[in-house]
Every structure is written in structure tokens, then in C-alpha cells.
Amino acid sequence: MRAALDAAHAAAAAGEVPVGAALVHAGRVIAVAGNAPRGLCDPTAHAEMRVIREGAAALGRERLEDCDLWVTLEPCAMCAGAIAHARIARLYYAAPDAKGGAVEHGPRLFTQPTLHHRPQVYPGIGEGEAAALLRDFFAARR
């Protein structure tokens, strides 16, 4: 989670919403990224999407069934869908997102009976730091 939190801090410094993600394969971090929709002019450039793309390219395959995803905020519907499509084994996330999350909140994507893959989910790891970073970021913009 430390790598994901560091990426979230870097995203905040770049003016992006401070969310970071890290993808781990065989105990080794293979991709780290922060949110970058504004900087990349790409609405899909969420931290999770970026590390899924980088990890798939690094491993040379579209299925990441032996990988763990660490992210600082509960994934949105787009990212949760990508996690399922990539067949990521385990999802660890820090702060819940009652407004935009899709794991514990909103559509609760991984509970849908038509979903082909459900990762193991571990919420709340690093929640304090991630939530404070988000609160401070948005407070500074109000």
C-alpha cells in the first residue's frame, strides 16, 4: 500500500485527484500509477486502469489472475469492471467511497450474479492516510 499511497501523493502534487494504485505479481510490484485523467486528457486514466494496462503489458497477457491490486480508494464502476475482466485475484483498498465506489457502495459490482470473476476484497488498509489525503485535497479546492 505504501507504493500506492506515494503515487496518490504524487497525483495530488500534479493537481489530480489523489488516488494511487500498485499491481503486485509474485510478491514484486510490477506497476505503480496515480490518477492522471487531466494530465493525459483521458477520462479512463484512473490509477487502477493505468496499472492494469501496465501490468498486462509487463506480463504479456490480458489475464492477471495471479496478481494483487492495491489502491488508495474504493474502485469506481469502471475500475471494478476492469478488475473483474483482468481476473485480478485480490483487491486491497484503503478508503471507502460512498459517493463513487462500486465495491461496497453503489452497484456493489462484485456481488452481481452475472459477473464472471470476483476478486477477494480487503478494505481499510491504509484508510487513515488515504482519507486524510483526499479530504485535504478537496478542502484546498473549496
PAZAPA-4460 file (N, C-alpha, C; in steps of 0.05 Angstrom, whole numbers, plus 32768, in hexadecimal, padded with zeros to 4 digits):
% residues 142
    n_x    n_y    n_z   ca_x   ca_y   ca_z    c_x    c_y    c_z   seq   type   mol
   8011   7FE8   8000   8000   8000   8000   8012   8019   8000     1      M     A
   802A   8016   800A   803B   802E   800B   8040   8039   7FEF     2      R     A
   8045   8028   7FDC   8049   8031   7FC0   8031   803F   7FB5     3      A     A
   8019   8035   7FBB   8000   8041   7FB2   7FFC   805C   7FBF     4      A     A
   8002   805E   7FD9   7FFF   8078   7FE7   8013   808D   7FDC     5      L     A
   802B   8084   7FD7   803F   8097   7FCB   8035   80A1   7FB0     6      D     A
   8029   808F   7FA0   801F   8097   7F86   8007   80AA   7F89     7      A     A
   7FF7   80A7   7F9E   7FE1   80B9   7FA3   7FEB   80D5   7FAA     8      A     A
   8000   80D6   7FBB   800C   80F0   7FC2   8017   80FD   7FA9     9      H     A
   8024   80EE   7F97   802E   80F9   7F7E   8018   8104   7F6C    10      A     A
   8002   80F5   7F6B   7FEA   80FE   7F5B   7FE0   8119   7F66    11      A     A
   7FDE   811B   7F81   7FD4   8134   7F8D   7FE7   814B   7F86    12      A     A
   8001   8146   7F87   8014   815B   7F80   8012   8164   7F63    13      A     A
   8008   8152   7F52   8003   8159   7F36   7FE8   8164   7F30    14      A     A
   7FD8   8168   7F46   7FBD   8174   7F43   7FA8   815F   7F3C    15      G     A
   7FAE   8146   7F3E   7F9B   8131   7F38   7F8E   8128   7F53    16      E     A
   7F77   811C   7F51   7F6A   8110   7F69   7F7E   80FC   7F74    17      V     A
   7F85   80FE   7F8E   7F9A   80ED   7F99   7F92   80D0   7F9E    18      P     A
   7F93   80C1   7F89   7F8F   80A4   7F8A   7FA7   8096   7F7E    19      V     A
   7FB1   8082   7F8B   7FC8   8073   7F80   7FC3   8055   7F81    20      G     A
   7FD1   8046   7F70   7FCE   8029   7F6F   7FE8   801C   7F6A    21      A     A
   7FEA   8003   7F73   8002   7FF3   7F6E   7FF8   7FD7   7F67    22      A     A
   8005   7FCA   7F53   7FFF   7FAF   7F4C   8016   7F9E   7F53    23      L     A
   8010   7F87   7F61   8025   7F76   7F6C   8022   7F5A   7F5F    24      V     A
   8038   7F4F   7F55   8039   7F34   7F4A   8050   7F25   7F57    25      H     A
   804B   7F0E   7F62   805F   7EFD   7F6F   806F   7F0D   7F84    26      A     A
   8061   7F1E   7F93   806E   7F2C   7FA8   807E   7F44   7FA0    27      G     A
   807C   7F4C   7F86   808C   7F62   7F7B   807A   7F77   7F6F    28      R     A
   807E   7F90   7F74   806E   7FA5   7F68   8076   7FA7   7F4B    29      V     A
   8062   7FA4   7F39   8068   7FA5   7F1C   805E   7FBF   7F0F    30      I     A
   804C   7FCD   7F1D   8041   7FE6   7F12   8037   7FF7   7F29    31      A     A
   803C   8011   7F27   8033   8025   7F3A   802A   803D   7F2A    32      V     A
   8013   8049   7F31   8009   8061   7F23   7FF6   8070   7F35    33      A     A
   7FF4   8089   7F2F   7FE0   809A   7F3C   7FCB   80A2   7F27    34      G     A
   7FB6   80AE   7F31   7FA1   80B9   7F1F   7FAE   80CD   7F0C    35      N     A
   7FA5   80CD   7EF2   7FB0   80E0   7EDF   7F9C   80E7   7EC9    36      A     A
   7F82   80E8   7ECE   7F6F   80EF   7EB9   7F74   810B   7EAD    37      P     A
   7F7A   811E   7EBF   7F7F   813A   7EB5   7F99   813C   7EA5    38      R     A
   7FAE   8131   7EB1   7FC8   8133   7EA4   7FCA   8124   7E8A    39      G     A
   7FBC   810E   7E88   7FBD   80FE   7E6F   7FA5   8103   7E5D    40      L     A
   7F93   8115   7E65   7F7B   811B   7E56   7F6C   8101   7E4F    41      C     A
   7F69   80F0   7E63   7F5D   80D6   7E60   7F4C   80CF   7E78    42      D     A
   7F32   80CF   7E75   7F20   80CA   7E8B   7F23   80AE   7E97    43      P     A
   7F30   809C   7E89   7F34   8081   7E93   7F4F   807E   7EA2    44      T     A
   7F5E   8093   7EA4   7F79   8091   7EB0   7F78   8091   7ECF    45      A     A
   7F66   8081   7EDA   7F66   807D   7EF7   7F7E   806C   7EFE    46      H     A
   7F87   806F   7F17   7F9F   8060   7F20   7F9D   8042   7F1B    47      A     A
   7F85   8037   7F21   7F82   801A   7F1D   7F84   8012   7F00    48      E     A
   7F77   8021   7EEE   7F78   801B   7ED2   7F95   801D   7EC7    49      M     A
   7FA4   8030   7ED1   7FBF   8034   7EC8   7FD1   801C   7ED0    50      R     A
   7FCE   8013   7EE9   7FDF   7FFD   7EF2   7FD6   7FE2   7EE6    51      V     A
   7FBD   7FDF   7EE1   7FB4   7FC7   7ED3   7FC0   7FC6   7EB7    52      I     A
   7FBF   7FDC   7EA9   7FCB   7FDD   7E8E   7FE9   7FD8   7E8F    53      R     A
   7FF7   7FE5   7EA1   8014   7FE2   7EA3   801B   7FC5   7EAB    54      E     A
   800C   7FBA   7EBE   8012   7F9F   7EC8   800D   7F8A   7EB2    55      G     A
   7FF7   7F8D   7EA3   7FF1   7F7B   7E8D   8007   7F7C   7E78    56      A     A
   8010   7F94   7E72   8026   7F97   7E5E   8040   7F8B   7E69    57      A     A
   8046   7F8F   7E83   805F   7F85   7E8E   805F   7F66   7E8E    58      A     A
   8047   7F5A   7E93   8046   7F3D   7E94   803F   7F31   7E79    59      L     A
   8038   7F41   7E66   8032   7F38   7E4B   8018   7F28   7E49    60      G     A
   8004   7F2F   7E59   7FEB   7F20   7E58   7FD4   7F31   7E64    61      R     A
   7FBC   7F2B   7E5C   7FA5   7F3B   7E65   7F99   7F31   7E7F    62      E     A
   7F9F   7F19   7E88   7F95   7F0E   7EA1   7FA9   7F11   7EB7    63      R     A
   7FA1   7F1D   7ECD   7FB3   7F22   7EE3   7FAA   7F12   7EFC    64      L     A
   7FA2   7EF9   7EF8   7F97   7EE9   7F0D   7FA9   7EE3   7F24    65      E     A
   7FC3   7EE8   7F21   7FD6   7EE3   7F37   7FE1   7EFD   7F41    66      D     A
   7FD2   7F13   7F3E   7FDB   7F2D   7F47   7FC9   7F39   7F5C    67      C     A
   7FD4   7F4A   7F6D   7FC6   7F59   7F81   7FC6   7F77   7F7A    68      D     A
   7FB0   7F84   7F7E   7FAD   7FA0   7F79   7FAA   7FAF   7F93    69      L     A
   7FBB   7FC3   7F98   7FBA   7FD4   7FAF   7FB2   7FEF   7FA6    70      W     A
   7F9D   7FFB   7FB1   7F93   8015   7FA8   7F8A   8025   7FC1    71      V     A
   7F8E   8040   7FBF   7F88   8051   7FD6   7F6B   8058   7FDA    72      T     A
   7F5A   8053   7FC7   7F3E   805A   7FC8   7F2D   8043   7FBC    73      L     A
   7F17   803E   7FC8   7F04   8029   7FBD   7F00   802E   7FA0    74      E     A
   7F04   801A   7F8F   7F01   801E   7F72   7EE5   8026   7F69    75      P     A
   7EE4   8036   7F54   7ECB   803D   7F48   7EC1   8026   7F36    76      C     A
   7EAA   802A   7F2A   7E9E   8014   7F19   7EB0   800D   7F02    77      A     A
   7EBC   8021   7EF5   7ECE   801B   7EDE   7EE6   800B   7EE7    78      M     A
   7EF2   8013   7EFD   7F0A   8004   7F06   7F03   7FE9   7F11    79      C     A
   7EED   7FE7   7F20   7EE4   7FCD   7F2A   7EDF   7FBA   7F13    80      A     A
   7ED3   7FC4   7EFD   7ECE   7FB3   7EE5   7EE9   7FAA   7ED9    81      G     A
   7EFC   7FBC   7ED8   7F16   7FB4   7ECD   7F24   7FA0   7EDF    82      A     A
   7F21   7FA2   7EF9   7F2D   7F8F   7F0C   7F21   7F73   7F06    83      I     A
   7F07   7F72   7F03   7EFA   7F59   7EFD   7F03   7F4D   7EE2    84      A     A
   7F04   7F5E   7ECE   7F0C   7F55   7EB3   7F29   7F4B   7EB3    85      H     A
   7F3A   7F58   7EC3   7F56   7F50   7EC5   7F5A   7F37   7ED6    86      A     A
   7F45   7F30   7EE4   7F46   7F18   7EF6   7F5B   7F1B   7F0D    87      R     A
   7F5D   7F34   7F17   7F6F   7F39   7F2D   7F67   7F29   7F45    88      I     A
   7F7A   7F1C   7F52   7F74   7F0A   7F68   7F6A   7F18   7F81    89      A     A
   7F79   7F2C   7F8A   7F72   7F3A   7FA3   7F73   7F58   7F9F    90      R     A
   7F60   7F66   7FAB   7F5E   7F83   7FAB   7F61   7F8C   7FC8    91      L     A
   7F74   7F9D   7FCD   7F78   7FAA   7FE7   7F73   7FC8   7FE2    92      Y     A
   7F61   7FD4   7FF1   7F5E   7FF1   7FEE   7F5C   7FFF   8009    93      Y     A
   7F63   8018   8009   7F65   8027   8022   7F4B   8034   802A    94      A     A
   7F43   8049   801E   7F2C   8059   8026   7F13   8050   8017    95      A     A
   7EFC   804F   8024   7EE3   804A   8017   7EDA   8063   8007    96      P     A
   7EC9   805F   7FF3   7EBF   8076   7FE4   7EA1   8073   7FE2    97      D     A
   7E93   807E   7FF5   7E75   807C   7FF6   7E68   8088   7FDE    98      A     A
   7E75   809C   7FD1   7E68   80AA   7FBB   7E6E   809C   7FA0    99      K     A
   7E87   8094   7F9B   7E8F   808A   7F81   7E99   806D   7F81   100      G     A
   7E9B   8061   7F98   7EA5   8045   7F99   7E91   8031   7F8E   101      G     A
   7E9B   801A   7F85   7E8A   8006   7F7A   7E90   7FEA   7F85   102      A     A
   7E9E   7FE9   7F9B   7EA4   7FD0   7FA8   7E93   7FCC   7FC0   103      V     A
   7E95   7FDD   7FD4   7E84   7FDD   7FEC   7E6C   7FEF   7FE8   104      E     A
   7E6D   8002   7FD6   7E59   8016   7FD2   7E4E   8014   7FB5   105      H     A
   7E39   8025   7FB0   7E2E   8026   7F95   7E26   800B   7F8B   106      G     A
   7E2F   8004   7F73   7E26   7FEB   7F67   7E31   7FD1   7F73   107      P     A
   7E44   7FD4   7F85   7E50   7FBC   7F92   7E56   7FA6   7F7D   108      R     A
   7E66   7FAE   7F6A   7E6A   7F9E   7F52   7E71   7F81   7F57   109      L     A
   7E82   7F7C   7F6B   7E8C   7F61   7F6F   7E76   7F4E   7F7B   110      F     A
   7E5F   7F59   7F82   7E49   7F48   7F8D   7E35   7F41   7F77   111      T     A
   7E39   7F4C   7F5F   7E26   7F47   7F49   7E28   7F2A   7F3F   112      Q     A
   7E11   7F1C   7F3D   7E12   7F00   7F35   7E1D   7EFB   7F19   113      P     A
   7E1B   7F0F   7F08   7E25   7F0B   7EEC   7E42   7F10   7EE8   114      T     A
   7E50   7F19   7EFD   7E6C   7F1E   7EFB   7E7C   7F04   7EF9   115      L     A
   7E8F   7F03   7EE7   7E9F   7EEB   7EE2   7EB5   7EE6   7EF6   116      H     A
   7EBF   7EFC   7F03   7ED5   7EF9   7F16   7ED2   7F0C   7F2D   117      H     A
   7ED7   7F03   7F45   7ED6   7F13   7F5D   7EF0   7F10   7F6C   118      R     A
   7EFF   7F26   7F6E   7F18   7F25   7F7E   7F12   7F23   7F9B   119      P     A
   7F25   7F1A   7FAA   7F23   7F1C   7FC7   7F27   7F3A   7FCD   120      Q     A
   7F17   7F44   7FE0   7F19   7F61   7FE6   7F20   7F66   8003   121      V     A
   7F34   7F78   8007   7F3D   7F7F   8022   7F3D   7F9D   8024   122      Y     A
   7F28   7FA8   8030   7F26   7FC6   8033   7F34   7FD0   804C   123      P     A
   7F39   7FEA   804D   7F42   7FF8   8065   7F60   7FF8   806A   124      G     A
   7F70   7FED   8059   7F8D   7FED   805D   7F99   8008   8055   125      I     A
   7FA3   8016   8069   7FAE   8031   8064   7F98   8046   8061   126      G     A
   7F80   8040   806C   7F6A   8052   8069   7F6F   806E   8074   127      E     A
   7F7B   8070   808B   7F7F   808A   8098   7F8F   809E   8086   128      G     A
   7FA5   8095   807C   7FB6   80A7   806C   7FA8   80AD   8051   129      E     A
   7F9C   8099   8045   7F8E   809E   802B   7F77   80B1   802E   130      A     A
   7F67   80AD   8043   7F4F   80BF   8047   7F58   80DB   804E   131      A     A
   7F6D   80DE   805E   7F77   80F9   8064   7F82   8107   804B   132      A     A
   7F90   80F8   803A   7F9A   8104   8022   7F83   810E   8010   133      L     A
   7F6F   80FE   800D   7F57   8107   7FFD   7F49   811F   800A   134      L     A
   7F45   811E   8024   7F38   8134   8032   7F47   814E   802E   135      R     A
   7F62   814D   8032   7F72   8165   8030   7F73   816F   8013   136      D     A
   7F74   815D   8000   7F74   8165   7FE4   7F5B   8174   7FDD   137      F     A
   7F43   816A   7FE4   7F2A   8177   7FDD   7F25   8190   7FEE   138      F     A
   7F2E   8190   8007   7F2B   81A8   8018   7F3B   81BF   800C   139      A     A
   7F52   81BA   8001   7F62   81CF   7FF5   7F56   81DB   7FDC   140      A     A
   7F44   81CC   7FCF   7F37   81D5   7FB6   7F1D   81E3   7FBB   141      R     A
   7F13   81E3   7FD3   7EF9   81EF   7FD9   7EFC   820D   7FE0   142      R     A
***
